[in-house]
Amino acid sequence: MEQTVVQRSQSLCSQVQSIEKELLHKICHESTKCNNEITAEKNDIESHLSSLQELQRTLTEKRDSLSMTELILYMMENLDISERHREFPTISFQPASFLSNVFNDSSLRMLFGLVLPSRVSRQKIKKRIMAKSIVTKRIRTTIKSPIGLFVVVNHGNVWVRGEDVRVDKINPQGDVVATISTHTKVGRPSGLIENENGMVWYTDLENKKIRILSNDLKEQDEINTDWHPMGMCRGQSGHILVCLAFLSVNVKNKPDVGKILRMDCKGNIFQEIQKNSKDENLFIRPICITENINQDICVSDCQKNSIVVVDKTGLFRFAYDGGFTKSDGRVFTPTELDHDSDGNIIVCDCSNKLVHLVDINGGIFKHILRESDGITSPRGLKVDSEDKLWITDEDTGCIMVVQYID
């Protein structure tokens, strides 16, 4: 028996050392990759500066040796001089981070930790937000009271959910191309994901499950959750981010509380986000989630009446409460949210008949859709790959496709 225990210990130590070696190699590779990207950008800028300096010397020599007429002729013969102006993107660097707060002991790899890789991002010139958004299309749906939207990867289609158990997938013309009947009733599938292979995950709130369908939409598997699952999205790392809430409907003297889980497609949990640095709950009832371009996790919380944003490690960044003043008398009622290619966060505010836009740092906001634009009950919301905004209007039963940036 003692020998078996020792052998097991040695085996586990060997696995830990192997994982350590793999992660250190990954960190080194990521560091080298980022350094090479930054060095390449630096060399490009230095090369361009060198060519401009050489051009300046040449023009100065020509200016001093040629007459004005000859100088004008020289400039006309070298028209590409004016085309040498270049704009270089601002480079920002996000260092790699190591997550060690893993608690699922079914996998030694998860117990060891998870590396979220570094990212080099280029701060491109942001697109201009239009002074007045334009509704480019209205799509009538067969779903009663459409309240949720889920964009299909690389196909331009969307899944639409409403009051009943049916969820339809429609194309940009409004044709129903697929339908699923879900197990969930009262909560409806608050979260749904379809991957590149056509497999579908959706949240079953009442039964505390994430259900998995094969690419022919037949039930294939399920993942049990300790709390009620709500919103769900797929992160840049390929992991699934899920909103969960402990609902106090049937439990006395216990308030609602929420958390975010990062898991793989098999339900192995890598990260749990629940409290801030002061050990206070970040969420009460998180209903919708998206991972922004900078890997921030943006969550719509219908009980806190706010959007809560944390970084990829779970540290609190900022919250947005609608921007209303106390004298205004209005209360922010966020439902679904998403982000665009500039990192702007877009969110429906159902009770106030508004759609808000908040910048990536929570510093600037505006209303990009109002009741005067023809929307009375905005609920479901998604931004597609072309930065077009898709919104469900629960009252009219329509999906509106909106252009809000040039």
Secondary structure, 3 states (H helix, E strand, C coil): CHHHHHHHHHHHHHHHHHHHHHHHHHHHHHHHHHHHHHHHHHHHHHHHHHHHHHHHHHHHHHHHHCCHHHHHHHHHHCHHHHHHCCCCCEEEEECCEEECCCCCCCCHHHHHCEEECCEEEEECCCCCEEEEEEEEEEEECCCCCCCEEEECCCCCCEEEECCCCEEEEECCCCCEEEEEECCCCCCCCCCEEECCCCCEEEEECCCCEEEEECCCCCEEEEEECCCEEEEEEECCCCCEEEEEEECHHHCCCCCCEEEEEEECCCCCEEEEECECCCCCECECCEEEEEECCCCCEEEEECCCCEEEEECCCCCEEEEECCCCCHHHCCCCCEEEEEECCCCCEEEEECCCCEEEEECCCCCCEEEEECHHHCCCCEEEEEECCCCCEEEEECCCCEEEEEEEEC
